Amino acid sequence: MKRTTLFVLLLWMSEKTIAQEKPIVFKGANIITVTGQTFSGGTMVVQNGKIIAVGAANIATPANATIVDAAGKTIMPGIVDTHSHLGGPQGGDATNPLNPEVRAMDAINPISDGFKKALAGGITTINIMPGSGHLMSGQTVYVKMREGKIIEDLLITNEKGVNGGMKMANGTNSIRNGNGFPGTRAKSASLDRELLLKAQEYKRKMERAGKDSSKLPERDLRMEPLVEVLNGKRIVHFHTHKYNDILTVIRLSKEFGFKPVLHHLSEGWMVAEEIAKAGLYCSIITIDAPGGKLEATNLSFKTGGVLEKAGVQVGFHTDDGITDSRLFLRSAALNVREGMSRQKALEGLTIVGAKMLDLSTRVGSLEEGKDADFVLLSGDPFSVYTKVEQTWVEGKKRYDISNPEDRAYLTGGYGVYSADRGEFHHHGDEEDGKQ
């Protein structure tokens, strides 16, 4: 290679590196940090995918920065959806009610247009779950809404060293006849206990073996993730609606020493004190047109406020496509209308969800050193008139309402997400994605 050519190449690479490192400063917005102060007319500095500074209008900003005039806008942390089915995550099949070895990541379509829809709703982090037609439908996966062609491009490994949780369920979804499935609620719990007892024994064998590989038990893909559950590394995300089913989850968690996140909780308001005493997180769904299943008959917009008053940390989820990712802010707003505090609703969309996934050191609030995941809104987060104008993930703009193609994912109907545009609908299996 000639010296001149080499010099030009090195210069181009240097300029590219500098461009990537150039800070971006957002000025004049109402900045809701969630865990700290809200700054009216504030400033936020982003560089290399991280938040460098956030504060009042007079904080120091780099001289070489790109300035974004955000006056009149609202900036809040990227939204964390703790329970979604985007990308077609197929879980266990109809041959077995318990499938801990199954991984959602092996089925997800990472270029599904459903992810673009979620970006239009301000969602930056998602816990993608297999469906709830099983007692244990498999391993969930935590993803960042980065641009990518393979699922590994989107994966997040949390502070406990895993990139997902374990999806469990009780109630009517997993009750059916044949192939070992339970026919009653009591049998459902007994099957869970039986498998968890086997996992305890497998764990003991591993501990007895220590570093002696010759004494290790034969590798068991069903047991390995359950040992992570028993060790507190892999969170159990437990689909449960009725008050008696919620109490069964609490009973199982005490017996086997794991801490689940309770999902849905249509009747959670009935057992708020018991949930608080157990110290469990709750991820609730808000359906503005309830119906479709008897278990959800007592679903209430008051659940968030009742749980908050009991001292429970409450988050929210879409269960997309049960509710639409584009309308996620509305889930929290409806709970505020019925008694939940504004602050706790904001936390429920962000930092509480991050805690449920063991990701709160990276996402869920606007703080120096955290990932630059944030949403630029046209107004107040809980106003019906507010729109998500931009969604940023790790310092990169992933959605912009001024871009006609992006805007189509906000305003478009069913045709925007049809199969010929890359969407894989997770409801292809009748048992997948049940609320």
DOMAR-409521 format. One record per residue: residue in three letters; x, y, z of N, C-alpha, C, CB in turn. Coordinates in steps of 0.02 Angstrom, whole numbers, plus 50000, padded with zeros to 5 digits. Each point is the difference from the previous one (the first is absolute). Glycine has a CB too. Layout:
<sites>
ALAXYZXYZXYZXYZ/...
</sites>
This chain:
<sites>
MET500434994050000499575006050000500445006250000499084993850062/LYS500785011049894500385006149997499915004150063499895000049876/ARG500645004150140499965004150061499425004949998501234998950011/THR498645003949929499465004949994499334996750014500675006449916/THR499244987750055499374996450011499924998250073500064995549884/LEU500485002250148499984998150070499835006150043500854990949979/PHE499455014950004499875006150038499265002049995501195003849979/VAL498534995849961499305001849990499544995350039500285004549886/LEU499894989050112499604995050036500025001450075500244991649911/LEU500365009750116500075001450071499635006450020501104994150000/LEU498935011049955499655006250013499254998950003500935006349944/TRP498814989750008499294998449998499784996350062500054999549876/MET500364995650146499834996250060500025004550061500474989749949/SER500005015050054500065004650056499395004550004501244999649991/GLU498555003049950499425004449998499374996350021500555006649910/LYS499404987150069499424995950017499974998950075500054994349888/THR500545004350143500034999050072499815006350037500894991449984/ILE499375014349993499845006450032499265001449996501145004349971/ALA498574994349970499285001249991499594995950048500205002649880/GLN500014991150131499644995750046500055002550072500214990449923/GLU500365012850093500115002250068499735007050013501004992750002/LYS498765010649946499765006950009499395000150045500445003049886/PRO499585001150167499435000350046499395003449969500815000250095/ILE498604997949930499375003149980499695003150063499824991649904/VAL499985014650090499725003650057499275001849985501145004550032/PHE498414993350013499295001749994499865005750049499694988049966/LYS500075017550007499905006050041499275002250002501165003549971/GLY498624998750087499365003450006499414995650017500455007949922/ALA499644985650082499434995450012499824999750074500354993349900/ASN499055004450113499814998050067500264992950010498955007650001/ILE501584991650038500344993650006499794996450063500985004649936/ILE498684989850055499764995950056500514994450011498775002749976/THR501644997950076500514994950012499714993750032500845009150012/VAL498574991450018499624994850035500284998750071499734994849889/THR500925003950117500274998450066500265006250036500304988849957/GLY499725016950008500255006150031499575005949982501154995449997/GLN499165010249995499655006249987499735000349929500745005650084/THR498714998049908499765001749933500235007049984498984992550011/PHE501345008449931500305006449982499575003449947501154995650028/SER498585010149989499635004049952500505004049958498985000750077/GLY500994998749857500495003349957500694997250011499315010350001/GLY500734983250010500634996850018500454998349941499414995550097/THR501155001449920500514998249950500234992850013500385012049990/MET499704984249956500284993350005500534999049947498914995650046/VAL501665001649974500564998849955500104992549991500555010850037/VAL499494987149900500074992949983500624999149957498754998350005/GLN501644996450010500604998649961500184992650007500425011950015/ASN499784985149930500214992949999499474995450032501195003950005/GLY498184997649982499474995750023499815000850073500374992349915/LYS499945012450119499875001050072499775007250013500864991350028/ILE498815009550030499835006650023500615002950037498754997050011/ILE501515008649964500595003150029499815004950055500604998849891/ALA498855004750099499775004850050499265001349989501155005250008/VAL498504996450047499305001949996499875004950057499654988949946/GLY500005016650038499885004950052499675006349975500984995450059/ALA499155010049975499685006449985500315002949936499785002050123/ALA499935003649856500215003249937500735002150000498835003849985/ASN501444997650073500675002950003500564994850009499485010150047/ILE500374983549947500554995150008500485000649941499244992150064/ALA501395006349949500515000649949499884995149942500815003650087/THR499284998949852499914995849941500635000449957498755001750003/PRO501454992949964500605000049959499955005049942500194988050031/ALA500375015049953500015005249948499864997249931500815006450069/ASN499384987249920499934997149933499354996049990501244999549995/ALA498295001450051499394995950000499505002149946500174998250122/THR499434996949857499415001449959499445002150047500364991649910/ILE499335014150077499485002650044499314998349971500775009350038/VAL498804987850003499314998649981499545004650040500284987849972/ASP499355016449995499535004550034499374996050017500455010249938/ALA499464988450127499434996150023499525004250041500724989950000/ALA499295016549990499565004550038499274998049990500845009449990/GLY498784990450063499304998249996499864992649999499845010549941/LYS500694985550056499924992749998500124997050070500384999949878/THR499464993850128500144996350062500474994249983498875003250049/ILE501634995949992500454994349993499934995650063500835006649927/MET499064987050062499954995250055500414993849983498855004250032/PRO501304991650017500394993949985499634995549950500515000550114/GLY499864995649849499704995049956499564995450040500985000649923/ILE498464997450048499504995950036500214992749999499095008249969/VAL500804988550088500164992950007499354996049999501065002750067/ASP498874993049884499414995649996500204993250027499545006349898/THR500184992050160500224993950035499664993649976500205007250097/HIS499354993549853499654993949977499715001449931499714996650119/SER500625000649830499775000949931500094993449962500305012450004/HIS499374987249938500074994149957500205002049929499144994150069/LEU501195011749925500225002349934500514995249970499775011850034/GLY500224987649900500504996049965499854992649996500795008350037/GLY498634989549986499804993049993500374995150044499725002949886/PRO500324998450180500384995450044499614993750017500585009950048/GLN499524984949915499654993850012500314996450060499714999049878/GLY499874999150169500244996550059499914992549993499735010050069/GLY500104986849988499904992849999499414998049955500484999550114/ASP499534994349863499464997749957499514995850040500775000149900/ALA498774996750066499454996550034500184993150026499245006249927/THR501414992150072500204993450023500174999850074500424997949887/ASN499655008050145500225000050069499795006650034500984992649970/PRO498755007150091499805006250033500585003950030498944994550024/LEU501655002349982500585003250032500594999849952499594996750115/ASN500645009249864500525000549949500555005050018499134996949915/PRO501225002050141500505005050020500595000549952499664997850117/GLU500454997049844500584999949954499885004149936500284988750044/VAL499105013149942499835003549938500195007450007499054991949977/ARG501275010949971500235006950001499625004249949501144996350038/ALA498555009049984499655004549954500475002849947499215003050091/MET501424998149927500485003149953500114995649938500555005650098/ASP499304988049906500114995749943499425000449949500664992450074/ALA498835011549942499435000549955499875007149976499524990250057/ILE500745014849979499835007049986500275002249932500005002350123/ASN499585001449841500215003249938500245007150016499174993149932/PRO501495008050069500275006450022499875005849953500854993650059/ILE498925004949880499855005549953499245000949992501074997749939/SER498564999650108499275000849999499825007450004499864988850055/ASP499645013249907499775007050003499685001650067499834999749876/GLY500014995250163499735001350066500475004150043499374989449992/PHE501295009849998500485003950038499955007449982500764990050006/LYS499115011549931499925007049980499385003050031500604997649892/LYS498894998350114499385002350033500155001750073499314992849923/ALA501085003050111500175001450069500405006450007499994987750023/LEU500475013549930500385006350002499555006049993500984994049950/ALA498485005350011499515005549993499645001450065499864996949880/GLY500174998450166499705001050066500495002150053499174991649969/GLY501465009450012500515002250047500334994450039499385010450008/ILE500514983449971500294994250036500714998849976498854994950013/THR501615004450035500704999049983500284993450026500135012350001/THR499544984750049500224993650028499384995550007500985005550062/ILE499094988149918499434995550002500204993250029499495005949901/ASN500074991450140500044993050020499524996249955500305002850123/ILE499984993549829499584996249953499884993050028500455006749902/MET498914991650104499794993950034499704995049952499815006550103/PRO500314987049909499594994949966499285000550026501014992449986/GLY498545004349981499305000350020499854996750066499725000149881/SER499665000650143499824997750067499554993849999500115011850038/GLY499914984349910499594994049996500304994150035499585004149894/HIS500964997150145500354994750036500145002250071500514995849893/LEU499594999450151500225001750067500695003349998499334990450046/MET501085007349908500675002849991500134999949925500424996150116/SER499545009749852500055000049927500695001649975498825003449997/GLY501654998150048500685000749979500335006450022499704993249905/GLN500915007850069500425005650020499835006349960500914991950031/THR498995013550004499885006549968500665002949976498975002050072/VAL501005003549892500615003349978499935007550008500234990649918/TYR500305012550108500015007250010500355003249940500014998850126/VAL499655005949841500305003149941499995007650005499634990149933/LYS500875012950035500035007249989499775001349929500955001650084/MET498725004049906499735001549933500535003149954498875001650053/ARG501704995149946500535002049954499824997849929500874999250093/GLU499495003449858499934997549933500414993749994499815011749952/GLY499904983050019500374993849994499654995049956500475002050112/LYS499914993449861499724994949955499964993150034500445006549903/ILE499944992750151499984993750036499835001450073500864994849922/ILE498845000450112499765001250067500575001950047499074991949979/GLU501535005750008500575001750042500145007549999500484988749978/ASP499335014749968500105007349996499575003750051500264998849879/LEU499204998150143499515003250044500064997850072499255000949903/LEU501094993650110500014997150067500295004650053500104989049946/ILE499635010650114500295003350059500144994650052499385011049977/THR501234989150049500174995650056499975004350063500734992449929/ASN498895005450120499915004250060500574999050049498774999549984/GLU501175004050073500545000050048500104993250034499785012050018/LYS499744983449974500084993350028500244995049948499105002650081/GLY501054999849860500334995849950499544995949956500924999650077/VAL498435002149921499544996449956499655005149954499824990850086/ASN499955006849857499675004649952499254998749994501085000649937/GLY498634996950118499284999050000499774996950065500024998749877/GLY499325000550129499724996850059499694993349983499785011350048/MET499774986449995499644993849988499255001550002500944993050051/LYS498715005249896499285001349997499624994150031500155007149896/MET499454994550154499564995150030499295002850000500934995450073/ALA498585000349935499305002250000499584995250041500155005149886/ASN499304997650141499494995650030499315002649980500774997150097/GLY498724999649927499335001949979499784995949940500195011550044/THR499314991049920499674996049949500414999049936498955004250046/ASN501535000349940500384999349937500344993349993500185012250003/SER500084985250053500394993749997499594993950018501015006650028/ILE498354994349985499574994350018499674997249937499795004950115/ARG500354988849872499704996549942500114992550009500205010049923/ASN499534986050035500064992850005500524997449950498814999250037/GLY501564995649984500474996649955500715002450006499074998449924/ASN501414997250058500715001449997500285002550067499865002649880/GLY499864995150175500265001850065499795006750026500944993049972/PHE498655010749991499775006550024499524999150058500145004849884/PRO499845000150162499564999450058499275001449982500965003450073/GLY498604993549965499295001249990499715004450053499924989149945/THR500485012550107499765004250055500555004750023499194990950036/ARG500635014050004500495004650029500464996350049499195009449987/ALA500544986050052500404996350049500534995849965499024999850078/LYS500784996949867500484995949963500535004449967499114991549979/SER500715014550000500485004649971500575001450049499095005249931/ALA500734996450131500505001650050500434993950016499245008750048/SER500454985349953500384994050016500524998449946499014995750063/LEU500825005549874500494998949946500585004950005499074995849927/ASP500805010450091500545004950011500464997650056499255009349962/ARG500454988550092500394997950058500444994049984499105004450075/GLU500624990949887500364993949982500635001749961498924993749998/LEU501025010949952500585001749960500505004250040499294999749897/LEU500485004750145500455004150041500374995850051499245009849984/LEU500444984950041500354995350045500584996649963498934998250065/LYS500964999849873500534996949961500575005149989499164992549942/ALA500665013750048500515005249990500415001050064499275005649915/GLN500404994050143500375000550063500514994450007499015005550052/GLU500794988449930500464994350004500585000849951499054992650036/TYR500815009749904500525001249950500495005350026499204997049906/LYS500545008150126500415005450028500464997150055499105008649974/ARG500634987150068500404997050053500574995849971499005000050075/LYS500864996349872500524995949968500565004449972499134991349972/MET500685014349999500505004649973500435002950056499245002749904/GLU500444999050151500365002950057500474994950032499055007950020/ARG500724985849984500424994750029500614998649956498994994950054/ALA500925005849881500554998749953500535005350005499204994249923/GLY500605011950093500485005550004500375000949934500134997750122/LYS500545002549882500415001049940500214993449968500405010650050/ASP499374983949978500184993449974499514998249943500474996450113/SER499735004649826499564998949942499784992849993500565009449943/SER499834986050084499824992949995499394998350042501214997349979/LYS498635006950070499444998750044499375004049981500824997650090/LEU499255006649859499425004049980499464995649970500755009849979/PRO498624991750034499474996249968500005001149925499315000850105/GLU500404994549859499945000849927499625006449985500044987449984/ARG500205016249965499685006449984499264999049983501115004449957/ASP498485000050072499274999549990499745007049983499914990250082/LEU499885010749856499775006549977499365002350034500544997649891/ARG499084997750136499405002050037500185002550070499344991549936/MET501185005750093500195001750068500425006450004499954987950028/GLU500485013249923500475005750004499665006750012500744993649924/PRO498745008250036499685006550014499625000250065499925001549878/LEU499844992650145499644999950064500475000750059499134992849947/VAL501495004950045500505001250052500155007650004500514988549981/GLU499505014749961500085007450000499425003350036500644999349892/VAL498764998050099499425002650036500104999250075499254997249902/LEU500944996750120500094998650071500575004150030499564988549980/ASN500945013249980500575004050024499865007549997500754990949961/GLY498665011050015499835007149997500295003749942499934999550120/LYS500364996949832500295003349941499485001349946501094994550026/ARG498455000849965499505000649947499325001450033500654992049923/ILE499065013750061499365002150029499434996049969500465011650021/VAL499064986350021499404996849975499485005449986500254989450066/HIS499515010949872499475004549982499354995949996500805007749935/PHE498764993450115499454995550012499335003149980500654994950094/HIS499065002349852499325001949978499504997550052500354999649878/THR499265005150151499514998050049499465005450006500874993350063/HIS498505004749942499455004750000499594999950065499954998649877/LYS499774995650141499544999650055500365000250068499224993549927/TYR500415008950123500325000950066500274993550028499245009550021/ASN500394984849969500254993650026500614997749961498844997050036/ASP501205004449899500594998349961500605004250022499274996749903/ILE500625009650112500545004450024500284997350065499465009949945/LEU500114988050099500224997250064500394993549991499025005350055/THR500794990749894500374993949985500715001649977498944994349968/VAL501145010949992500675002149979500425002050060499545003949889/ILE500164999950157500375002050060500214993950040499355010950004/ARG500204984250001500144993950038500584996149968498794999450035/LEU501204999949899500544996549964500675003650009499164995749917/SER500825010950078500625003850004500314999350070499565008149914/LYS500034991650137500264999150068500304993050009499155008250043/GLU500514986949929500234993150008500674998849967498824996450006/PHE501275006649935500614998649961500495005849998499314992349932/GLY500545013150102500495005350010500155004349940500464992750082/PHE499075007849871500125004649944499535005950007500364990549925/LYS499835015150043499585006050003499725001449931500685004750096/PRO498674994249895499715001349935499775007249992499644988149996/VAL500285013949941499625006049984499304997649982501035006649960/LEU498474996350072499304998149986499745004149942499824996950121/HIS499924999749827499775003349940499244999649993501104997449946/HIS498615007950028499295000949985499605002150061500114991349911/LEU499775004150136499685001550065499325003449994501145001050045/SER498424996049918499325002749994499685000950069499894994749888/GLU500265000750158499725000550067500535001650052499124991849966/GLY501425011350012500545001950046499785004750054500794998349908/TRP498725005950077499745004850049499674996550059499845008249909/MET499964985550081499684996250054500504997450051499104996949921/VAL501535002250059500504997150044500625004450004499584988649971/ALA500315018050027500565004850000500444999250061499295007949934/GLU500414991250125500404999550061500434993750000499105006250062/GLU500624988349912500394993849997500595000649952498954993550026/ILE500945009949918500555001249952500535004350032499204998949903/ALA500595006350132500485004550032500414996350053499225009749980/LYS500454986150059500344996250052500534995349969498975000650072/ALA500884996749869500474995549966500575003849967499074991949981/GLY500865014750012500535004149971500104999049926500534999650109/LEU498924999149854500064998549929499845006049956499714988250026/TYR500625012149916499845004949949499374997849963501225003249987/CYS498395001749990499404998649960500035003749934499344998250105/SER500564998349840499965003049934499284999249976501234997549974/ILE498415008250021499294999549986499855002049928499755002450120/ILE499694995049855499775001749933499375004350006500504989349951/THR499435015650005499425004450000499624998949935500595008550073/ILE498824988849933499574998749942499395004650005500404987949990/ASP499535016649961499465004850006499344997349974500835009049988/ALA499184984849986499384996749980500034992850024499865007549899/PRO500084991450168500094993250028499504995149971500435005150105/GLY499774988649896499564994749975500434994549969499065008249980/GLY500624986549999500364994749965500164994150043500475008749930/LYS499594992250136500134994350044499735001550070501034996849932/LEU498704998150101499705000950065500505002350052499174991349971/GLU501465006650022500505001850049500115007550004500554989149980/ALA499315014449966500115007349998499385004050017500884998049915/THR498594998750108499375003450015500105005750050499394989449976/ASN501035009550074500095004950054500605004649989499474991950076/LEU500795008349863500555004649984499765007250013500474992049913/SER499965012150117499805006750019500565005049988499234995250085/PHE500595010849893500495005449993500255002350068499445003649893/LYS500234994450161500205002050067500584995750027498835003950020/THR501344990849945500504995250025500665003550016499454990949934/GLY500795013350021500645003450011500005004050063500175000549878/GLY499305003350134499965004250060499934995950063499495008749931/VAL500124985950067499914995750059500664996650018498794998049968/LEU501574999549983500644996850013500515005050026499754991649910/GLU500245014450060500465005350023499885001650074500045004849884/LYS499344996050135499845001750070500204994450047499055007049959/ALA500964986950017500214994350042500764999550006498964993949966/GLY501405010049993500734999950002500334995649949499895002350118/VAL499724995649831500274995749947500305004249945499144991250026/GLN501425006649946500305003349942499654997449938501135001450059/VAL498595003249902499574998249944500305002349934499005000650075/GLY501024994949877500195001749931499434998549953501204997650026/PHE498925003649910499474999049950500284995849942499455011050032/HIS500084985949931500214996649938499445000349949500754992350066/THR499445006349871499515000249946499694993149987500635009449949/ASP499774985350059499804993349978499855000349925499534997250115/ASP500815007149850499875001049928500024993449963500505011650007/GLY498984986749955499445003849978499365000150039500504997849899/ILE499485000850166499395001050038499845007450004500214989450066/THR500285014749953499955007249992500565002349955499465001350115/ASP500475004749858500455002349947500595003850028499025000749923/SER501584997450055500615003450022499995007549987500614989449979/ARG499045012649969499985007149981499635004150052500044996849880/LEU499565000050162499575003550047500184998750072499094999449916/PHE501544998850096500204997850067499935005450053500794992149945/LEU499355014250038499945005350049499305000350030500885006549939/ARG498634991850020499305000150022499884995250058499665003249885/SER500704991250116499914995150054500115003150068500364991049922/ALA500185012850084500145003350064499515005750013501204996949988/ALA498635006849960499555005750008499324997950028500595005749906/LEU499154988750071499354997750024500024998150073499744996049885/ASN500835001550138500074998450071500065006450042500544989249970/VAL499785015950003500035006450035499305002950008501165002149953/ARG498444997349995499315002550003499614996750057500045002149877/GLU500144991750140499624996350051500374999450066499474993749908/GLY501025010750104500275000350068500744998950008498924996350032/MET501435001349917500724999050006500345006849995499934988449950/SER500615012650087500355006449998500375000849934500124999950125/ARG499955006249853500365001449937500724997550004499275010149981/GLN501074991150075500694998050007500084992449994500215010150072/LYS499364986249964500064992749998499814997149932499754999850122/ALA499815003649842499834997849933500595001049952498795002850021/LEU501565002849986500605001249960500534994850016499745012349996/GLU500354986350068500484994950020499814993149972500255006550106/GLY499094992249893499764993649975500154998949926499125000550085/LEU500915004849877500174999549929500744999349988498995006749975/THR501424994750075500725000749989500424996150051499775011349951/ILE500384991850105500494997250046499754993650034500435011450018/VAL498934988249998499754993850032500054994249951499215006750073/GLY500604994549864500084994849949500724997949993499015004549941/ALA501455000350062500714998449995500224995650059500205010849939/LYS499544990650120500174996050059499744992849992499975010350071/MET499454989049898499714993349991500444995649955498875005050014/LEU501524998249943500444996349955500735000150023499215002749907/ASP500925000050153500685000950024500425004149951499914989150061/LEU499805016349915500355004449953500025007350023499644992349909/SER500205008950155499925006850023500655004050005499014996050061/THR501565000649935500635003750000500155002949931500434992550090/ARG499195005349860500125002449931499425004149972500714990049983/VAL498685008150033499425003349968499485001750053500214993749893/GLY499285010150086499435001450044499995007050029500014988250025/SER500535015649968500015006950025500535003949961499634996350116/LEU500325010349887500485004349967500525002250051499135004049915/GLU501424992550086500545001350047500674999549965499304995750095/GLU501185008149928500674999849973500284992950003500195012050035/GLY500074985649908500304993449996499534994549976500725003650090/LYS498634997849910499524995049975499965000349924499355000950108/ASP500374993749864499904999749927499565005849978500134987450001/ALA500045015449941499625005749973499374997549965501075006749987/ASP498484990650053499344997649975499485005150025500354987650001/PHE499335015949953499525005150021499495001349946500875005250073/VAL498604998249947499445001549955499895007650000499474988650021/LEU500455014249919499835007049992499265000449984501185003049959/LEU498445000250087499285000449993499785007049982499884990750084/SER499545009849885499735006649982499725003750059499754995649888/GLY500105000950167499715003150059500054995550060499235006349927/ASP500304994550120499994996150061499904992649984499565009950064/PRO500804985549970499944992949985499304997250005501144998950040/PHE498455004050005499344997250013499435003949967500454995750106/SER499725008849849499485003649963499794996049939500465011050039/VAL498894988649949499754996449942500235003149934499014996550068/TYR501195009849935500215003649940500754999149984499095008250023/THR501284989050024500734999449992500184994449952500155004350115/LYS500354997049844500274995049953500734998850014499165003449913/VAL501064990450076500714998450000500295002849935499844989550071/GLU500625015349935500295003049941500664996749980499465010750031/GLN500934987350019500634996549986500134994850054500465010349941/THR499854984250040500224994950047500744998749986498844994650007/TRP501575006050045500724999149995500224993950041500165012449984/VAL500284983749987500264994050034500765000349997498974993149970/GLU501335007150088500735000350007500295005649956500034987750025/GLY499645018049979500255006049965499875000349926500845000250085/LYS498764995149889499845000049929499245000849991501004992649975/LYS498825011849980499295001249987499724994149961500185012550000/ARG499324984150031499724994149969499295001149973500704993250077/TYR499005012449943499335001749976499945007649997499514989250048/ASP500205013349898499915007249991499335001149965501255002149995/ILE498285001050039499335000949972500005004349937499554998850115/SER500985005349876500045004249940500204996049938500295009650074/ASN499954984249936500164995649945499374996349979501214998750041/PRO498555002249898499364996949979499984992450010499885009149918/GLU500684987550071500014992850008499924998150074500734999049899/ASP499605004750145499924998850072499295001550022501225002750018/ARG498525002949959499335002250020499474994849981500375011949987/ALA499754984549959499524994949979499904994750053500325002149882/TYR500204996650158499944994950053499615002650060501084995149962/LEU498835011450041499585002950052499275000349978500985006750040/THR498914995449899499325001449977499694994649958500315011750003/GLY500114983749970499754994949955499574994850034500995001949931/GLY498594994950031499574994650025500324993349991499005006949976/TYR500584988050018500244993149996500494999049943498924996350049/GLY500965006949894500424998949941500735001850010499015002149934/VAL501135002550112500705001950014500394994250027499645011750022/TYR500014983850014500354994550033499844993349968499975006550106/SER499834993449831499834993849967500624995949985499005005549950/ALA500894988350034500564995349992500505002149946499244991050038/ASP500525012349909500455001949946500475005650020499144996349919/ARG500765006650141500465005150026500464997150054499155008849973/GLY500844984650035500484996950046499734998250068500845006249940/GLU498534994950073499734998450066499834992650005499545011650010/PHE500634985450047499814993150014499505000350057501124995249960/HIS498255003550028499485000950050500044994350051499275006049917/HIS500824995850147500114994950051499374996150016500895007050046/HIS498534995249931499404996350015499864994349950499555010450051/GLY500964987949910499924994549953499844993550036500785005649923/ASP499494993550137499834994250042499475002350050501174994849986/GLU498305001750017499445002050043500215000750073499234994249921/GLU501305002150099500195000250070500525005350013499744988050009/ASP500545015249939500525004950010499695006950013500784993449927/GLY499535010350117499815006950011499355001150036500625002349900/LYS499124992650133499375001050036500115004850058499614988349968/GLN499925016350041500075004950053499954996650068499525008849926/
</sites>
